[in-house]
Structures are given as C-alpha cells and as structure tokens.
Amino acid sequence: MLKNFKTKSFPAIIVRLFQVYGNQQDTNKIIPFLINNCKKNQKFNLTHGNQTRDFCHIDDVIDAIFLLLKSSKKKKVLGQIFNVSSGKSFSIKNVAKLVKEKMKGGNPVFGAIKFKNKEIMHSRASIKKIYKVIGWRPKKSLNVGIEKIIKST
C-alpha cells in the first residue's frame, strides 16, 4: 500500500491496532471470556497470565481513525504508519483479577493452560508518533472500558 502511495500518489494511511476490545466482542477474546466466566461465577482455566497486552477500547480506536481521516486533507498523515493502542501493557493475570473484582465472582485457575507455541509474551505499542502528528491519545482507561462492557451485559 505504501508503495502505491509513493509511486502513484495513492492516498494511504496504515493503522496498526493493538488488542482492540469493546461491547459485543466475540467471547473467544480474553476480556469477554473473563467477563462471561466471572458473570457465571464459575471456575475457568487460564495460562499463568504473565503475558502482557496493550488493550485499546473500540471507542478510542474509532476516534483515532476519524481523526486520521480528517487530518488526511492536510496530507501530513498520508503515507504514514500509526500505532493505535493505549501505549500501556497489562498482564493477563491482572486483567483477570480486575474483571473478577468488578464482577464479584468467578474463579480463574492460573497455570492450568500452557502457553501457545510461539506465544507473544509482551506487547506494547508506542503512540508517540500519532500523538505528535495529530494529537490523539486514548481517553478510556482499561478500568473504565471494562466497566462499560460489564454494564452492558
């Protein structure tokens, strides 16, 4: 895509998304999985939970994309690659504990599942570039994002 931008002036912006979460997400994703199991107040298996992820709420992702599109008229974002994330990493274990605390139920069993082959152990993106170029930062903390999902379930 960037090749077409450079050779044919094709208006392209590449957006790299990191662990997007939000309402109505598929229950095979970690946050809905945690909420669903804690809501049922049941025992459920997890890895040790040491791996970290950079979660970004869907509302923040949408805001970033709209701001990038709006800024594209000024051409300062065309031909660029931007990370869209919270810029922070959270361990799966801490996210599970947070959900369990908010749901007042559930019993995660850490270490019951082995890590996947070639599991990415740590993930966190830098959002310095997107902030510098268009002034975007996420507005929803993980805590607030999870509360929003819980309230809607």
C-alpha positions as CSV (number, residue, x, y, z in Angstrom):
1,M,0.0,0.0,0.0
2,L,2.8,2.5,0.8
3,K,4.5,1.6,-2.5
4,N,1.3,2.8,-4.3
5,F,1.4,6.0,-2.2
6,K,5.0,6.6,-3.2
7,T,4.7,5.7,-6.9
8,K,1.2,6.6,-7.7
9,S,0.2,9.1,-5.1
10,F,-2.5,6.7,-3.8
11,P,-3.8,8.2,-0.5
12,A,-2.9,5.6,2.1
13,I,-2.6,5.6,5.8
14,I,-1.7,2.4,7.7
15,V,-3.2,1.9,11.1
16,R,-1.8,-0.8,13.4
17,L,-4.3,-1.8,16.0
18,F,-3.4,-3.4,19.3
19,Q,-5.8,-5.6,21.3
20,V,-9.0,-3.8,20.5
21,Y,-11.8,-4.6,22.9
22,G,-15.3,-3.5,23.5
23,N,-19.0,-4.3,23.7
24,Q,-20.4,-7.3,21.6
25,Q,-16.9,-8.7,21.1
26,D,-16.6,-12.4,20.3
27,T,-16.3,-14.4,23.5
28,N,-13.2,-16.2,22.3
29,K,-11.3,-12.9,23.1
30,I,-9.8,-12.6,26.5
31,I,-11.9,-9.7,28.1
32,P,-15.3,-11.1,27.0
33,F,-14.1,-14.6,28.0
34,L,-13.2,-13.3,31.5
35,I,-16.4,-11.3,31.9
36,N,-18.6,-14.3,30.7
37,N,-16.9,-16.7,33.1
38,C,-16.9,-14.3,36.1
39,K,-20.6,-13.5,35.4
40,K,-21.4,-17.2,35.7
41,N,-19.3,-17.3,38.8
42,Q,-17.6,-20.4,37.6
43,K,-14.1,-21.9,37.7
44,F,-12.1,-21.4,34.5
45,N,-8.7,-22.2,33.2
46,L,-6.0,-19.7,32.1
47,T,-2.3,-19.6,31.4
48,H,0.0,-18.3,34.2
49,G,-1.1,-14.9,32.9
50,N,2.4,-13.4,32.8
51,Q,2.0,-12.3,29.2
52,T,1.2,-8.6,28.7
53,R,-1.1,-6.9,26.2
54,D,-1.7,-3.4,25.1
55,F,-5.5,-3.0,25.2
56,C,-7.4,-0.2,23.4
57,H,-11.1,0.4,23.7
58,I,-13.0,0.4,20.4
59,D,-14.3,3.9,21.1
60,D,-10.7,5.2,21.2
61,V,-9.9,3.3,18.0
62,I,-12.8,4.9,16.2
63,D,-11.8,8.3,17.4
64,A,-8.2,7.8,16.2
65,I,-9.3,6.6,12.8
66,F,-11.7,9.5,12.3
67,L,-9.0,12.0,13.4
68,L,-6.5,10.4,10.9
69,L,-9.1,10.6,8.1
70,K,-9.9,14.2,9.0
71,S,-6.2,15.1,9.1
72,S,-5.6,13.4,5.7
73,K,-6.9,16.5,3.9
74,K,-3.8,18.3,5.2
75,K,-1.7,15.4,3.8
76,K,0.5,15.2,6.9
77,V,-0.7,11.7,7.6
78,L,-0.7,10.2,4.1
79,G,1.9,7.6,3.5
80,Q,2.4,7.1,7.3
81,I,2.1,4.2,9.7
82,F,0.4,4.8,13.0
83,N,0.0,2.6,16.1
84,V,-3.4,2.9,17.8
85,S,-3.2,1.5,21.3
86,S,-3.2,2.6,24.9
87,G,0.6,2.7,25.0
88,K,0.4,0.7,28.2
89,S,0.7,-3.0,28.9
90,F,-1.3,-5.1,31.3
91,S,-0.7,-8.7,32.3
92,I,-3.4,-11.1,31.6
93,K,-3.3,-12.1,35.3
94,N,-4.0,-8.5,36.4
95,V,-6.8,-8.1,33.8
96,A,-8.4,-11.3,35.1
97,K,-8.2,-10.1,38.7
98,L,-9.7,-6.8,37.7
99,V,-12.6,-8.4,36.0
100,K,-13.1,-10.8,38.9
101,E,-13.2,-7.9,41.4
102,K,-15.6,-5.9,39.3
103,M,-17.9,-8.9,38.7
104,K,-17.6,-10.1,42.3
105,G,-17.4,-13.7,41.1
106,G,-15.5,-16.2,39.1
107,N,-12.5,-18.4,39.9
108,P,-9.7,-18.1,37.4
109,V,-7.2,-21.0,37.7
110,F,-3.8,-19.6,36.6
111,G,-1.4,-22.0,35.1
112,A,-4.0,-24.6,34.0
113,I,-3.3,-23.9,30.3
114,K,0.1,-24.0,28.7
115,F,1.2,-21.0,26.7
116,K,0.6,-21.3,22.9
117,N,3.5,-22.3,20.7
118,K,5.4,-19.0,20.0
119,E,3.2,-17.0,22.3
120,I,4.0,-13.3,22.3
121,M,4.9,-12.7,25.9
122,H,4.9,-8.9,25.9
123,S,3.1,-6.4,23.7
124,R,3.0,-2.7,24.0
125,A,3.0,-0.1,21.2
126,S,4.4,3.4,21.2
127,I,1.8,6.0,20.5
128,K,4.2,9.0,20.4
129,K,4.0,9.4,16.7
130,I,0.2,9.5,16.5
131,Y,0.2,12.0,19.4
132,K,2.9,14.2,17.8
133,V,1.3,14.2,14.4
134,I,-2.5,14.6,15.2
135,G,-2.6,14.9,19.0
136,W,-4.5,11.7,19.6
137,R,-4.4,9.9,22.9
138,P,-6.8,7.2,24.2
139,K,-9.5,8.5,26.5
140,K,-10.8,5.3,28.1
141,S,-8.6,3.5,30.7
142,L,-8.8,-0.2,30.8
143,N,-10.7,0.1,34.1
144,V,-13.4,2.3,32.5
145,G,-13.6,0.3,29.3
146,I,-14.2,-3.0,31.3
147,E,-16.8,-1.3,33.4
148,K,-18.6,-0.1,30.3
149,I,-18.7,-3.7,28.9
150,I,-19.9,-5.1,32.2
151,K,-22.7,-2.6,32.5
152,S,-23.9,-3.6,29.0
153,T,-24.0,-7.3,29.7
